[in-house]
């Protein structure tokens, strides 16, 4: 339904020859009444679905070095108390997810935000949002974590730095105010200017392993960063209109779009029909998420073999074809049909003769061209006996109704009296 969308669900089962609507694949897979009944009775456990989805995501992928923590929105405009609105997203209103994804756009772990202080939420503040998702990364590699100004802060930078994680965090002016608002932003007046401060380090530009760098850069507006990787050195650009930027800003702009890549892939070729339940919208998103994740794994294997990448449209079409390419059961035709002959065409039953019995019958098998009793039919063609369970006989009139018996008796007496009166006359 996402590859060949129609205005409504009923249009997929349109049978008019002159209509432009309808899908032969959907009509051959299920009926419209069956689809309506399934859609009406559909219900799912969201916590179990999210848990299983995260388990499957971790099973087939090892994340790359650069990982992004960000939020995404599933389109949903129905009634739900935890519905969120995030300005700037492609679908601004709907269900909010907190995700961690690498630079290839593969979502490694996520969880659903279901309102403030909800029991299913993993954490309750922006610091824990990032830290809980970062802890889901497999150990043994040196990761670089990116986060925007909704999550960034000096407390998060210290937590990641003490845990030996590299990071580039965008921060608001009040995280903390003593560094950005009250100090660094005073030195940045014109566009293209930058100011920085490095803690626990005597190097003017480079950030060593024991330092955290705070940077303010005036691009279209003043941007604040915290990082313990790369440097604050201004890089020259080749493009004529591009403004020279520090290396931290270049690194942030290059790898911060990991969740956005996954969001764009999940909202490509989606089912655009309205969802009345938020659980249905979440389930459809998870199904599409599995397809996009499998598409990324497929392309990784193709790139390693030196082959061209497969488009999501081609991959989704092949998945639908394989799921719907099942063989329907066809009715089996047989020529072994019983034929009832007249009384003059009796013959000996073949099955009874094998058992040493001499019994005639008027039933004749057209396929075998032999006389066979009806009770011997299954034994002759399969070689197995039918185990008949005796049914207890029910006594007719077991329930005696005294009132109805009296009424019938009175009716008989009245009939007899009327007959006798007529005879006497």
GUDREN-198877 format. One record per residue (C-alpha): residue number from 1; x, y, z; residue in one letter. Coordinates in Angstrom, 3 decimals, padded with zeros to 6 digits, m for minus. Each point is the difference from the previous one (the first is absolute). Last residue first. Example, Ala and Ser with C-alpha at 12.3 -4.5 7.8 and 13.67 -1.06 7.14 Angstrom:
> 2,013.670,m001.060,007.140,s
> 1,m001.370,m003.440,000.660,a
//
This chain:
> 425,m079.187,m036.794,016.319,x
> 424,001.642,m002.768,001.994,x
> 423,002.819,m000.240,m002.584,x
> 422,000.729,003.740,000.175,x
> 421,000.242,m000.100,003.765,x
> 420,002.384,m002.967,m000.147,x
> 419,002.328,001.874,m002.378,x
> 418,m000.017,003.119,002.171,x
> 417,000.849,m002.017,003.092,x
> 416,002.888,m001.778,m001.728,x
> 415,001.517,003.278,m001.201,x
> 414,m000.342,001.551,003.445,x
> 413,001.715,m003.005,001.582,x
> 412,002.896,000.201,m002.465,x
> 411,000.507,003.699,000.708,x
> 410,m000.035,m000.621,003.738,x
> 409,002.722,m002.654,m000.376,x
> 408,002.179,002.336,m002.067,x
> 407,m000.273,002.688,002.677,x
> 406,000.815,m002.483,002.748,x
> 405,003.147,m001.205,m001.800,x
> 404,001.115,003.587,m000.585,x
> 403,m000.181,000.659,003.740,x
> 402,001.788,m003.196,000.981,x
> 401,003.076,000.589,m002.169,x
> 400,002.142,m003.126,m000.061,x
> 399,003.638,000.399,m001.049,x
> 398,001.230,m003.309,m001.360,x
> 397,m002.293,000.252,m003.006,x
> 396,002.241,m002.042,m002.232,x
> 395,002.744,m001.733,001.890,x
> 394,003.415,001.070,m001.222,x
> 393,002.246,m002.645,m001.420,x
> 392,003.631,000.210,001.015,x
> 391,002.328,000.711,m002.919,x
> 390,002.524,m002.728,m000.645,x
> 389,003.397,001.358,m001.054,x
> 388,001.005,m001.332,m003.392,x
> 387,003.651,m000.687,m000.542,x
> 386,000.443,m000.031,m003.761,x
> 385,002.308,m002.702,m001.200,x
> 384,003.114,000.738,m001.949,x
> 383,001.171,m001.319,m003.395,x
> 382,m000.648,003.383,m001.600,x
> 381,m002.191,m000.822,m003.049,x
> 380,m001.482,m003.357,001.109,x
> 379,m000.413,000.863,003.681,x
> 378,m001.717,003.334,m000.750,x
> 377,m002.595,m001.620,m002.331,x
> 376,m000.758,m003.044,002.150,x
> 375,m003.005,001.597,001.779,x
> 374,m001.365,001.151,m003.369,x
> 373,000.373,m003.579,m001.343,x
> 372,002.238,m000.433,m003.022,x
> 371,m000.688,m001.360,m003.504,x
> 370,002.967,000.538,m002.297,x
> 369,000.919,002.285,m002.901,x
> 368,002.860,001.535,002.046,x
> 367,m000.729,003.560,m001.185,x
> 366,m003.788,m000.368,m000.380,x
> 365,m000.477,m001.762,003.344,x
> 364,m003.336,m001.970,000.028,x
> 363,m002.668,m000.230,002.681,x
> 362,m002.682,m002.679,m000.656,x
> 361,001.416,m002.395,002.583,x
> 360,000.521,m003.738,000.465,x
> 359,001.609,m001.734,002.968,x
> 358,002.179,m003.101,000.213,x
> 357,002.442,000.471,002.833,x
> 356,003.547,m001.380,000.150,x
> 355,001.657,003.289,000.965,x
> 354,001.346,000.546,m003.500,x
> 353,m003.506,m000.715,m001.359,x
> 352,m001.452,002.699,002.292,x
> 351,002.375,002.592,m001.422,x
> 350,m000.880,m000.885,m003.598,x
> 349,m003.765,000.188,000.579,x
> 348,m001.812,m002.507,m002.242,x
> 347,m002.238,001.424,m002.685,x
> 346,m003.563,001.126,m000.545,x
> 345,m001.187,001.326,m003.311,x
> 344,m003.676,m001.029,000.019,x
> 343,m000.712,002.079,003.135,x
> 342,000.923,003.185,m001.834,x
> 341,003.352,001.621,000.357,x
> 340,001.140,002.642,002.498,x
> 339,003.287,001.556,m001.096,x
> 338,002.732,000.943,002.428,x
> 337,002.718,002.335,m001.313,x
> 336,003.649,m000.942,m000.260,x
> 335,000.828,002.412,m002.838,x
> 334,001.678,002.524,002.270,x
> 333,000.535,003.764,m000.110,x
> 332,002.057,001.710,002.661,x
> 331,m001.096,003.540,000.806,x
> 330,002.865,002.491,m000.235,x
> 329,001.819,001.364,003.036,x
> 328,001.419,003.418,m000.725,x
> 327,003.694,000.254,m000.606,x
> 326,001.702,002.852,001.852,x
> 325,001.585,002.943,m001.769,x
> 324,m001.408,002.660,002.341,x
> 323,002.997,000.224,002.338,x
> 322,002.533,m000.374,m002.811,x
> 321,m001.669,002.666,m002.155,x
> 320,m000.297,002.422,002.908,x
> 319,003.694,m000.380,000.857,x
> 318,001.019,000.432,m003.655,x
> 317,m002.027,003.220,m000.279,x
> 316,001.526,001.343,003.217,x
> 315,003.516,m000.611,m001.344,x
> 314,m000.773,001.638,m003.354,x
> 313,m001.539,003.067,001.687,x
> 312,002.821,000.178,002.536,x
> 311,002.544,000.236,m002.786,x
> 310,002.655,m002.669,m000.284,x
> 309,003.650,001.010,000.139,x
> 308,002.331,m000.956,m002.815,x
> 307,002.422,m002.877,000.400,x
> 306,003.588,m000.097,001.284,x
> 305,m000.577,m002.996,002.265,x
> 304,000.465,002.154,003.109,x
> 303,m002.459,002.530,m001.423,x
> 302,m002.640,m002.698,m000.555,x
> 301,000.404,m001.282,003.570,x
> 300,m000.462,003.519,001.375,x
> 299,m002.985,000.536,m002.299,x
> 298,m001.796,m003.021,001.446,x
> 297,000.603,001.167,003.576,x
> 296,m001.428,003.421,m000.884,x
> 295,m003.086,m001.591,m001.592,x
> 294,m000.497,m002.198,003.066,x
> 293,m000.078,003.144,002.144,x
> 292,m002.449,001.632,m002.406,x
> 291,m002.323,m003.017,000.075,x
> 290,000.140,m000.320,003.794,x
> 289,m000.778,003.718,000.342,x
> 288,m003.011,m000.372,m002.324,x
> 287,m001.430,m002.660,002.309,x
> 286,000.848,002.158,003.017,x
> 285,m001.758,003.007,m001.532,x
> 284,m003.135,m002.041,m000.718,x
> 283,m000.033,m001.218,003.621,x
> 282,000.405,003.543,001.352,x
> 281,m002.892,001.303,m002.110,x
> 280,m002.183,m002.914,001.126,x
> 279,000.882,000.654,003.653,x
> 278,m000.960,003.656,m000.442,x
> 277,m003.517,m001.053,m000.928,x
> 276,m002.171,001.795,m002.593,x
> 275,002.592,m000.219,m002.763,x
> 274,m000.555,002.012,m003.192,x
> 273,001.188,m001.465,m003.277,x
> 272,003.434,001.020,m001.249,x
> 271,001.589,m003.441,m000.119,x
> 270,003.711,000.740,m000.378,x
> 269,002.133,000.078,m003.167,x
> 268,002.804,002.015,001.661,x
> 267,m000.724,000.990,003.605,x
> 266,002.325,m002.670,001.430,x
> 265,002.890,001.025,m002.285,x
> 264,m000.331,003.685,000.891,x
> 263,m000.049,m000.801,003.721,x
> 262,003.047,m002.265,m000.293,x
> 261,001.936,002.755,m001.760,x
> 260,m001.183,002.543,002.586,x
> 259,001.255,m002.288,002.778,x
> 258,003.512,000.057,m001.476,x
> 257,m000.001,003.697,m000.972,x
> 256,002.501,001.248,002.599,x
> 255,003.000,m001.529,m001.796,x
> 254,001.163,002.673,m002.448,x
> 253,m001.384,003.110,001.677,x
> 252,001.659,m000.911,003.315,x
> 251,003.360,m000.774,m001.615,x
> 250,m000.020,003.320,m001.841,x
> 249,m000.931,001.835,003.206,x
> 248,002.843,m001.669,001.930,x
> 247,002.448,000.790,m002.827,x
> 246,m000.710,003.708,000.250,x
> 245,m001.839,001.647,m002.903,x
> 244,000.995,001.997,m003.056,x
> 243,m003.122,001.503,m001.661,x
> 242,m001.275,m001.584,m003.197,x
> 241,m000.813,002.289,m002.917,x
> 240,003.074,m000.858,m002.092,x
> 239,000.151,m003.689,000.776,x
> 238,003.497,m001.301,000.776,x
> 237,m000.124,000.606,003.734,x
> 236,002.839,000.818,002.395,x
> 235,m000.172,m001.628,003.418,x
> 234,000.116,002.103,003.173,x
> 233,001.749,m001.876,002.817,x
> 232,m002.233,m000.806,002.975,x
> 231,001.152,m003.608,000.210,x
> 230,m001.181,m003.615,m000.381,x
> 229,m001.364,m001.949,003.013,x
> 228,m000.829,001.020,003.572,x
> 227,m002.987,002.123,m000.954,x
> 226,m002.477,002.578,001.294,x
> 225,m001.668,002.283,m002.533,x
> 224,m001.874,003.315,m000.120,x
> 223,m001.516,001.616,m003.085,x
> 222,m000.541,003.764,m000.462,x
> 221,m002.204,000.732,m003.001,x
> 220,000.339,m000.395,m003.760,x
> 219,003.530,m001.166,000.817,x
> 218,001.534,001.594,003.111,x
> 217,002.034,m002.711,001.747,x
> 216,000.231,m000.610,003.757,x
> 215,002.283,m002.826,001.146,x
> 214,000.486,m001.826,003.316,x
> 213,002.791,m002.609,m000.051,x
> 212,000.238,m002.843,002.483,x
> 211,003.479,m001.279,000.864,x
> 210,001.654,m003.216,001.208,x
> 209,000.372,m001.815,m003.355,x
> 208,001.441,003.037,m001.766,x
> 207,m001.990,002.815,m001.534,x
> 206,002.099,001.899,m002.557,x
> 205,m000.033,003.783,m000.299,x
> 204,001.792,001.884,002.791,x
> 203,001.543,m002.989,001.708,x
> 202,000.336,000.492,003.763,x
> 201,m002.801,m002.411,000.907,x
> 200,m002.259,m000.606,002.982,x
> 199,m002.864,001.978,m001.556,x
> 198,000.134,001.479,m003.490,x
> 197,m001.680,003.307,m000.866,x
> 196,m001.261,001.112,m003.383,x
> 195,m000.976,003.023,m002.053,x
> 194,m001.199,000.180,m003.582,x
> 193,m000.577,002.654,m002.673,x
> 192,m001.626,m000.789,m003.325,x
> 191,m002.873,002.411,000.474,x
> 190,000.866,002.994,002.163,x
> 189,m000.097,000.544,003.780,x
> 188,001.506,m003.060,001.695,x
> 187,002.113,001.046,003.016,x
> 186,m003.014,000.532,002.278,x
> 185,m001.380,m003.383,m001.004,x
> 184,002.873,m001.756,001.761,x
> 183,m000.429,001.445,003.533,x
> 182,m003.416,000.589,001.608,x
> 181,m002.179,m001.836,m002.498,x
> 180,002.309,m002.896,m000.856,x
> 179,002.143,m000.978,003.000,x
> 178,m001.833,001.326,003.075,x
> 177,m003.368,m000.676,m001.623,x
> 176,000.523,m003.762,000.069,x
> 175,m001.940,m001.433,m001.736,x
> 174,m001.775,003.411,m000.058,x
> 173,000.985,000.931,m003.563,x
> 172,m001.378,m003.218,m001.429,x
> 171,002.331,m002.810,m000.925,x
> 170,001.103,m002.009,m003.054,x
> 169,001.943,m003.053,001.075,x
> 168,002.975,m001.651,m001.720,x
> 167,001.084,m003.139,001.831,x
> 166,002.757,m002.540,000.610,x
> 165,m000.837,m002.553,002.683,x
> 164,002.465,m000.962,002.749,x
> 163,m002.683,m000.395,002.741,x
> 162,001.331,003.108,001.792,x
> 161,m000.389,002.001,m003.212,x
> 160,m003.553,m001.226,m000.582,x
> 159,m001.099,001.001,003.507,x
> 158,001.884,003.318,m000.145,x
> 157,m001.601,000.904,m003.328,x
> 156,m003.454,m000.904,001.332,x
> 155,000.505,002.344,002.975,x
> 154,001.277,002.740,m002.351,x
> 153,m003.107,m000.067,m002.150,x
> 152,m001.360,m001.331,m003.279,x
> 151,m003.393,m001.721,m000.222,x
> 150,m002.267,002.551,m001.699,x
> 149,003.096,001.702,m001.437,x
> 148,000.753,m002.867,m002.369,x
> 147,001.808,m003.270,000.705,x
> 146,003.028,m001.806,m001.481,x
> 145,001.875,m002.928,001.561,x
> 144,003.405,m001.189,m001.268,x
> 143,000.636,m003.660,000.735,x
> 142,003.203,m001.863,000.879,x
> 141,m000.762,m003.703,m000.368,x
> 140,m000.004,m003.005,002.354,x
> 139,m003.434,000.335,001.537,x
> 138,m003.302,m000.301,m001.880,x
> 137,m002.098,003.196,000.055,x
> 136,m002.977,m000.162,002.388,x
> 135,001.809,002.253,002.517,x
> 134,m000.284,002.851,m002.497,x
> 133,m003.804,m000.269,000.115,x
> 132,m000.147,000.330,003.792,x
> 131,002.494,002.900,m000.016,x
> 130,m001.852,002.009,m002.632,x
> 129,m003.464,m000.007,001.576,x
> 128,001.575,000.077,003.477,x
> 127,001.399,003.501,m000.542,x
> 126,m003.220,001.217,m001.626,x
> 125,m002.123,m000.887,003.011,x
> 124,m002.577,m002.673,000.998,x
> 123,001.428,m003.367,m001.006,x
> 122,m001.042,m003.389,m001.403,x
> 121,m003.640,000.946,m000.472,x
> 120,m002.425,m002.915,000.582,x
> 119,m001.137,001.286,003.410,x
> 118,m001.132,003.356,m001.329,x
> 117,001.372,003.024,001.882,x
> 116,m000.700,002.354,m002.932,x
> 115,m001.628,m001.580,m003.020,x
> 114,000.325,m003.145,m002.080,x
> 113,003.456,000.459,m001.570,x
> 112,000.776,m003.115,m002.004,x
> 111,003.434,m001.644,000.142,x
> 110,002.879,m000.429,m002.415,x
> 109,003.081,m002.125,m000.756,x
> 108,002.305,m000.662,m002.963,x
> 107,m001.734,002.173,m002.573,x
> 106,002.052,m000.390,m003.205,x
> 105,000.438,003.339,m001.801,x
> 104,003.477,m000.696,m001.381,x
> 103,001.537,002.563,002.402,x
> 102,m001.099,m002.028,003.009,x
> 101,m003.361,000.116,001.741,x
> 100,m001.248,000.591,003.544,x
> 99,m003.690,000.637,000.414,x
> 98,m002.537,001.834,002.179,x
> 97,m003.463,m000.457,m001.488,x
> 96,m002.872,002.503,000.022,x
> 95,m003.459,m000.932,m001.274,x
> 94,m001.777,002.599,m002.140,x
> 93,000.147,003.571,m001.214,x
> 92,002.905,001.584,m001.924,x
> 91,000.239,m002.411,m002.898,x
> 90,002.981,001.311,m001.988,x
> 89,001.422,001.318,003.318,x
> 88,000.623,003.723,000.464,x
> 87,m002.315,000.555,002.951,x
> 86,m000.456,m002.983,002.281,x
> 85,m003.608,m000.684,001.025,x
> 84,m000.716,m002.885,002.367,x
> 83,m002.908,m002.381,000.622,x
> 82,000.134,m001.379,003.551,x
> 81,m003.739,000.391,000.752,x
> 80,m001.081,m001.734,m003.185,x
> 79,m002.750,000.945,m002.432,x
> 78,000.900,m000.234,m003.658,x
> 77,002.543,002.028,m001.941,x
> 76,002.745,m002.624,m000.356,x
> 75,003.197,000.274,m002.082,x
> 74,002.856,m001.712,001.810,x
> 73,002.453,002.606,001.329,x
> 72,003.741,m000.336,000.507,x
> 71,002.357,000.931,002.818,x
> 70,003.795,000.072,000.009,x
> 69,003.085,m001.838,001.201,x
> 68,002.613,m000.335,m002.750,x
> 67,002.776,m002.557,m000.388,x
> 66,003.383,000.277,m001.767,x
> 65,002.115,m003.162,000.409,x
> 64,m002.175,m002.414,m001.984,x
> 63,m002.698,m002.177,001.533,x
> 62,000.170,m003.812,m000.209,x
> 61,m003.152,m001.322,m001.651,x
> 60,m002.093,m003.178,m000.270,x
> 59,m000.931,m000.899,003.603,x
> 58,m000.127,003.500,001.488,x
> 57,m002.977,000.993,m002.154,x
> 56,m001.793,m003.274,000.804,x
> 55,000.228,000.584,003.756,x
> 54,m001.092,003.617,m000.381,x
> 53,m003.086,m001.078,m001.959,x
> 52,m000.854,m002.673,002.574,x
> 51,000.023,002.558,002.826,x
> 50,m001.976,002.562,m002.006,x
> 49,m002.659,m002.582,m000.866,x
> 48,m000.274,m001.232,003.602,x
> 47,m000.501,003.538,001.296,x
> 46,m002.578,000.734,m002.715,x
> 45,m002.254,m002.969,000.724,x
> 44,m002.163,m000.303,m003.091,x
> 43,m003.652,000.152,m001.033,x
> 42,m001.721,m000.710,m003.330,x
> 41,m003.691,m000.982,000.129,x
> 40,m001.263,002.698,m002.395,x
> 39,002.932,m000.312,m002.392,x
> 38,m000.366,m003.790,m000.140,x
> 37,m003.755,000.228,m000.605,x
> 36,000.479,002.635,m002.700,x
> 35,002.692,m002.062,m001.721,x
> 34,m002.218,m003.103,000.037,x
> 33,m002.906,001.979,m001.459,x
> 32,002.217,001.407,m002.763,x
> 31,001.250,m003.405,m001.028,x
> 30,003.577,m001.186,000.300,x
> 29,003.058,m000.748,m002.156,x
> 28,m001.573,m000.033,m003.485,x
> 27,m001.613,003.395,000.499,x
> 26,003.239,001.441,001.377,x
> 25,002.018,m001.225,m002.997,x
> 24,m002.646,001.112,m002.495,x
> 23,000.058,003.543,001.342,x
> 22,m002.883,002.380,m000.598,x
> 21,m000.513,003.527,m001.250,x
> 20,000.104,001.352,m003.566,x
> 19,m003.591,m001.070,m000.592,x
> 18,m001.352,m001.071,m003.420,x
> 17,m000.034,m003.737,000.789,x
> 16,m001.700,000.526,003.325,x
> 15,001.235,m002.441,002.635,x
> 14,001.178,002.401,002.753,x
> 13,001.655,m001.944,002.839,x
> 12,002.804,002.540,000.598,x
> 11,m002.606,002.782,m000.156,x
> 10,m001.560,m001.188,003.260,x
> 9,003.077,001.062,001.986,x
> 8,m000.269,003.601,m001.141,x
> 7,001.725,002.460,m002.377,x
> 6,002.275,m002.665,m001.540,x
> 5,003.744,m000.438,000.530,x
> 4,002.123,m002.316,m002.182,x
> 3,003.349,m000.377,001.817,x
> 2,m001.407,000.796,003.450,x
> 1,m002.991,m002.292,m000.324,x
//
